[in-house]
Amino acid sequence: MTAQLEPKAKKKRVTITEIAREAGVAPSTVSKVLNANHDVSAATRQRVQALLSERNYERRAYAPEEGPPLVDLVFQELESPWAMEIVRGAVDAAAAAGMTVALTSLSEGSGRRSWLDHICARGTHGVILLLAKLGNREKAELRSRGLPFAVVDPRGEADPTVVTVGATNWSGGYTATRHLIELGHQRIGMISGPSDLLCSRARMDGYRSAMETSRLPLDPDLMQWGDFHVDGGFKEATAMLSLPQRPTAIFAGSDLQALGVLEAARILHVRVPSQLSLVGFDDLPLSRWTSPPLTTVRQPLAEMAGTAVRLVLRQERAEDIDNRSVELATSLVIRETTVPCT
């Protein structure tokens, strides 16, 4: 009887992450060595090259390290003008550093571990997470892989160990509400975003503080949590504008929600701004083209993304970061949806 030979096991390909772990460096440093970048010390370069040779590392034909160095943007959802402003700021900051940007959307149904594996496989230099709530497991996973990261507009309570970039949401909410109060409005509605978002709560708190400072009553019917989307703004505004004593002004926690308020007002035959003043939040490009043009709070989205990219690159270079929680200033942009209360 002829003995049947077992099939030869396929040799497992060595990854950049494994080389980096053995060399005690970040995966991006291995990528720099492979690309002959000059910002790696001679000793580190020699150690990495020795390991690459010893482990018989083979580049794939499509290996990402042969292209421009990458920084990754990871979104909860990508179908929003808000997201496009973030992308624009990140692309500009990455280009200034000679890098390019890759996008990953968690709404596509992939698990957290699979997106981590995916971005690690392409040799990313760092990760920017948008509106993401990071658990201890995810943070440990990112750090174990040597990936610097930053969170833009974080959910939940601040974590001093994580680099975050946000905006002065409380101040923005306060300023928007004060603007309406100074125009003589007293019955002012507020539609914020999801209650589990730190930025949503801060905008609502700013509204509440402005009302309390002016000794105006807080009506629970006029203080609602939304979803930052057009549909949510439409739903909440329809309820407010259908009250026996409807508001004379509404502060919407996002420009998209403000679009929903405009549509609700149109359907209910409430004229903006003569019968209802309206303030949004974000100052997206579309806010200039609403009818009438939208008064809003400018949130510096592109600058927030650019700051996050620069902070990730500073982490990669092992530079000290004095302020790990950065807040960029908001400002009121007055257009044509707010007028004095008559």
URZI-V591583 format. One record per pair of residues at least 24 apart in sequence whose C-alpha atoms are under 8 Angstrom apart, sorted by the first residue. I is the first residue (numbers start at 1). J is the second residue. D is the distance in Angstrom with one decimal. If there is no record, write none. Layout:
# URZI-V591583
i j d
I J D
I J D
This chain:
# URZI-V591583
i j d
13 57 7.4
13 58 7.5
14 55 7.0
14 56 7.6
14 57 5.7
14 58 7.4
15 57 7.4
15 121 7.8
16 121 7.9
16 123 7.4
17 120 7.4
17 145 6.8
19 48 7.3
19 51 6.7
19 52 6.9
20 48 7.7
21 145 7.7
22 51 8.0
23 47 6.7
23 48 6.1
23 51 7.4
25 146 7.3
26 145 7.4
26 146 4.8
26 147 6.9
26 316 7.8
27 123 6.5
27 124 7.8
27 125 7.5
27 145 7.5
27 146 6.5
27 147 7.5
28 123 6.3
28 124 6.6
28 125 5.1
31 65 5.8
31 123 6.7
34 65 7.4
35 65 7.0
35 66 6.8
63 122 7.2
64 122 5.1
64 123 6.5
65 122 7.0
65 123 6.2
68 98 7.5
68 99 5.8
68 100 6.2
69 98 7.6
69 99 5.0
69 100 6.3
69 123 7.9
69 124 6.9
69 125 6.9
70 99 5.7
70 100 5.1
70 101 5.6
70 102 6.7
70 123 7.2
70 124 4.9
70 125 5.7
70 126 7.6
71 99 7.2
71 100 6.4
71 101 5.1
71 102 6.4
71 124 5.4
71 125 5.3
71 126 5.1
71 127 6.0
71 128 7.7
71 309 7.7
72 101 5.7
72 102 4.8
72 103 5.9
72 104 7.4
72 119 7.3
72 124 6.5
72 125 7.8
72 126 6.2
72 127 4.8
72 128 6.1
73 101 7.0
73 102 6.2
73 103 5.0
73 104 6.2
73 127 6.0
73 128 4.8
73 129 6.0
73 130 7.4
74 103 6.1
74 104 4.7
74 105 5.8
74 106 7.2
74 127 7.1
74 128 6.1
74 129 4.9
74 130 6.1
75 103 7.7
75 104 6.2
75 105 4.8
75 106 6.1
75 107 7.9
75 129 6.3
75 130 5.0
75 131 7.1
75 132 7.5
76 105 5.8
76 106 5.0
76 107 5.8
76 130 6.6
76 131 6.6
76 132 6.6
77 105 5.7
77 106 6.6
77 107 5.4
78 105 6.3
78 107 8.0
81 284 7.0
82 282 7.9
82 284 6.9
82 301 7.6
85 284 7.7
85 301 6.0
85 302 5.4
86 301 5.6
86 302 5.1
86 304 7.5
86 305 5.4
87 302 7.4
87 305 7.4
88 302 6.1
89 301 7.3
89 302 3.8
89 303 5.9
89 304 7.4
89 305 5.2
89 306 5.1
90 302 6.9
90 305 5.0
90 306 4.9
90 308 7.9
90 309 6.3
91 306 7.9
92 306 7.1
93 306 5.0
93 307 7.9
93 309 6.5
93 310 7.1
94 306 7.7
94 309 6.8
112 138 7.8
116 142 7.8
120 145 7.9
125 313 7.6
125 316 7.3
126 312 6.0
126 313 7.2
126 316 7.5
127 312 7.3
128 152 7.1
128 308 6.7
128 309 7.0
128 312 7.7
130 154 7.3
131 155 6.1
147 316 7.9
148 312 5.7
148 313 7.7
148 315 5.9
148 316 6.0
149 312 5.6
150 308 6.0
150 309 7.9
150 311 7.4
150 312 6.3
151 308 7.4
152 304 7.1
152 305 7.1
152 308 7.0
153 198 7.8
153 199 6.9
154 197 7.5
154 198 6.8
154 199 7.8
155 196 6.8
155 197 4.8
155 198 5.3
155 199 7.6
156 196 6.5
156 197 6.0
156 198 5.4
157 198 7.0
160 324 6.9
160 325 7.5
161 324 7.7
162 324 6.8
162 325 7.9
163 311 7.8
163 324 4.6
163 325 5.8
164 308 7.5
164 324 6.2
164 325 4.8
164 326 6.2
165 304 6.1
165 305 7.9
165 307 7.3
165 308 6.2
165 325 6.0
165 326 4.8
165 327 5.9
165 328 7.7
166 304 6.6
166 325 7.8
166 326 6.2
166 327 4.8
166 328 6.3
167 299 6.5
167 300 7.4
167 304 7.7
167 326 7.9
167 327 4.6
167 328 4.6
167 329 5.9
167 330 6.4
168 327 5.8
168 328 6.1
168 329 5.4
168 330 5.8
169 199 5.8
169 200 7.9
169 202 5.5
169 203 5.3
169 206 7.7
169 330 7.3
170 199 7.9
170 202 4.6
170 203 4.9
170 204 7.6
170 205 6.3
170 206 4.5
170 207 7.9
171 203 7.7
171 206 6.1
171 330 7.3
172 203 6.7
172 206 7.1
172 281 8.0
172 297 6.2
172 330 5.7
172 331 6.7
172 332 7.5
173 202 7.4
173 203 4.4
173 204 6.6
173 205 7.4
173 206 4.4
173 207 5.2
174 203 7.4
174 205 7.9
174 206 4.1
174 207 5.0
174 208 7.8
174 209 6.7
174 210 5.4
175 206 7.8
175 210 7.9
175 331 8.0
175 332 7.0
176 207 7.6
176 251 7.0
176 279 6.7
176 296 7.6
176 297 6.7
176 332 6.8
177 206 7.8
177 207 5.6
177 210 6.1
177 211 7.4
177 251 6.9
178 210 5.9
178 211 7.9
180 249 7.1
180 277 7.7
180 338 7.4
181 214 8.0
183 339 6.6
183 340 4.4
183 341 6.1
184 340 5.9
184 341 5.2
184 342 8.0
185 248 6.4
185 249 6.6
185 340 7.4
185 341 5.4
186 216 6.5
186 248 7.6
187 246 7.8
187 247 4.9
187 248 5.9
187 249 6.8
188 222 7.0
188 247 5.4
188 248 6.2
188 249 4.8
188 250 5.4
188 251 7.3
189 222 4.4
189 223 6.1
189 240 7.5
189 247 6.0
189 249 6.2
189 250 4.4
189 251 6.1
190 222 6.0
190 223 5.0
190 224 6.2
190 250 5.7
190 251 4.9
190 252 6.0
190 253 7.4
191 222 7.9
191 223 6.3
191 224 4.9
191 225 5.7
191 226 6.0
191 233 7.0
191 236 7.0
191 237 7.9
191 250 7.5
191 251 6.4
191 252 4.9
191 253 5.7
191 257 7.8
192 223 8.0
192 224 6.4
192 225 4.9
192 226 5.5
192 227 7.6
192 228 7.3
192 252 6.2
192 253 4.4
192 254 7.6
193 225 5.5
193 226 4.5
193 227 4.7
193 228 5.0
193 253 6.0
193 254 7.6
194 225 5.8
194 226 5.5
194 227 5.2
194 228 7.3
195 225 6.1
195 226 8.0
200 253 7.2
203 253 7.0
222 247 7.6
227 257 8.0
228 253 6.7
228 254 5.6
228 256 6.4
228 257 5.6
229 254 7.7
229 256 5.3
229 257 5.2
229 260 7.8
230 256 4.9
230 257 4.6
230 258 7.2
230 259 5.9
230 260 4.5
230 261 8.0
231 257 7.3
231 260 6.0
232 257 6.4
232 260 7.1
233 257 4.0
233 258 6.2
233 259 7.2
233 260 4.5
233 261 5.4
234 259 7.7
234 260 3.9
234 261 5.1
234 262 7.8
234 263 6.6
234 264 5.4
235 260 7.6
235 264 7.7
236 261 8.0
237 261 5.3
237 264 6.2
237 265 7.7
238 264 5.4
238 265 7.5
238 268 7.8
241 265 7.4
241 268 7.7
247 276 7.4
248 275 6.4
248 276 4.9
248 277 6.4
248 341 7.2
249 276 5.1
249 277 4.4
249 278 5.7
250 276 7.4
250 277 6.4
250 278 5.1
250 279 6.5
251 278 5.9
251 279 4.8
251 280 6.1
252 278 7.4
252 279 6.0
252 280 4.8
252 281 6.7
253 280 6.1
253 281 5.4
254 280 5.3
254 281 4.3
254 282 5.9
255 280 4.7
255 281 5.2
255 282 6.0
255 283 6.8
255 284 6.8
255 287 6.7
255 296 7.3
259 290 7.9
272 337 6.3
273 336 7.3
273 337 5.0
273 338 5.7
273 339 6.2
274 339 7.0
276 338 7.9
277 337 5.5
277 338 4.5
277 339 6.3
278 337 5.3
278 338 5.8
279 337 7.0
279 338 7.1
283 333 7.7
292 336 5.8
292 337 6.0
293 335 5.8
293 336 5.4
293 337 6.4
294 334 7.7
294 335 5.6
294 336 6.1
294 337 5.4
295 332 7.7
295 333 5.7
295 334 4.6
295 335 4.5
295 336 6.2
295 337 5.6
295 338 6.6
296 332 6.1
296 333 5.3
296 334 6.6
296 335 7.8
297 330 6.5
297 331 5.5
297 332 4.5
297 333 5.8
298 330 5.5
298 331 5.2
298 332 6.0
298 333 6.5
299 329 7.5
299 330 5.1
299 331 7.2
300 328 7.0
300 329 7.5
300 330 6.8
304 328 7.0
